[in-house]
Amino acid sequence: MTNSSLLRLLADCRQRLDGKGFNVWGITTIEEFNAIQCRGSRLNAERAGSLSAVVVGSGGRALWQHLQGNGRSIGEPRRGYHPIDDFSERALLTEVENFRRLGYEACALFPFDKKPVNFVKLAESAGIGVLSPVVPFLLHPVYGPWISLRGAILLEARIPSNDALADFEPCSGCDSPCLSACPASVYGKGGEVRLDRCADHRSANGCVGGCEVRRACPIGKEHRFDASEEAFRHSYSLPMLRRWFGRGIWRFVPARMRRML
């Protein structure tokens, strides 16, 4: 049985994070998550003892508005600088320390860790959203594709988990405008994904301001990121695409070396 004091701490934690723009929250047990993962993707040895995962994200424009509050500017995107990741890490690590100070073992993990966990599957297990069967985007019942998974807090306590969204079938009956929206035809009707086409298109200055596939989804359109946030977030995936598929200066680096760097 979950300690009532821990539930109060979780409620306080959620309130603090919500005030910083982390308005997406879900809980799953490690056992439930591991049951749907292959062996190499499970939460296991390095996090021994953890029983539950509190998955934290942001939906819509709340986090960006918080970061730019009181006239602050987070600057231009540049290599090695990711203010959303930095802020997320500080916020979640602060909450981890709060739990530890009060006697609860806790740790944090993030999508940008060197050995990342499959956060989309973790979020599905925590009842946050559903992975679209049409394009590989996580869809939230309210925010649609306009969400961002920021991290998770693991606790050595069993917490009641949120049920997976079994009744949320966002793509059922939809005519899939997302497929035809992509100017590079990255996604096919049979589930084909050609990210090399995305790399070519964007390396030629296509889709600079954001992803047309995401924009075409009818769910949560009113929560779409504003233009500055959308362009800022979108800019970070281009260097990865160039490196992974050998575009630009990366064409001179062998594929095996590119993917090890």
Helices and strands as residue ranges (DSSP letters): H 4-19, E 24-29, H 30-35, G 39-41, G 45-47, E 52-59, H 62-67, G 69-71, H 83-101, E 106-109, H 119-125, E 130-131, E 138-139, E 147-155, H 177-181, H 195-203, H 212-216, G 221-223, H 227-235, H 237-245, G 248-252, H 255-258
